[in-house]
């Protein structure tokens, strides 16, 4: 019983994460999470491009010239 208790103490974060992931899959929350991640990525990319216009423009030009 002591080994099982130590196992639970050592890996409780992974167990809780696994249970949350299982519940999310059962409730089809993975679709919502996927769309939220895509929206957040779009916001972050847009913000980066806005603050680094010249750098992004130069990188795109060099990439297009390579093609």
N, C-alpha and C positions, 0 to 999 in steps of 0.2 A: 504494500500500500504506500510505503514511503517513496518508492521509485516513481509511482504514478503521480503522487503529489508534487515531487520535484519536477517531473515532466510538465505538469500543468503550470507550475510557477515559471519554469524556464521559457515555455512557448505560449504563454497566455495571450500575448499580443497577436501572434500568428493565428491562434485558434479563434480569437474574437474577430480578426479580419476575415478569416475564412467563413465564419458564420454570417457576418454582414454581407459578404460577397454572395453567399448562397441565398440569403433572403432577397438581395437585390435581383439576382437572376430569376428567382421564383416570381417576383412581382414585376418583371420586365423593366426594372429601373435602369438596366444597362443602356437602353436606348436613350433615356433622358440624360444619363451621365455622358454618353457619347456626344450628344448634341451640345451639351453645356461645355464640354472640353473643346469642341470645334469652335464654338462662339468665343470662348476665352482666348484660344490660339489666334483667331482672327483679330481680336481686339489688341492683343500684344504685338502681333506683326504689324498692324496698322500704326500703332503708337511708335514702334521702332522705326518704321519707314518715315513717319512724319518728322521725327527728331533727327534722322540721319539721311536726309534726302540726297545730298550730294554723294555720299559714300555709296548708297544703294544704286544711284544712277550710274556711277562709275563702274561698279561691280557688274551691273546688268549689261552695260556696253561691252565690257571686256568678255563676258560670257557669250554674248551674241556674236562678237567678232570671232571667237574660237569656233563657233558653229559654221 
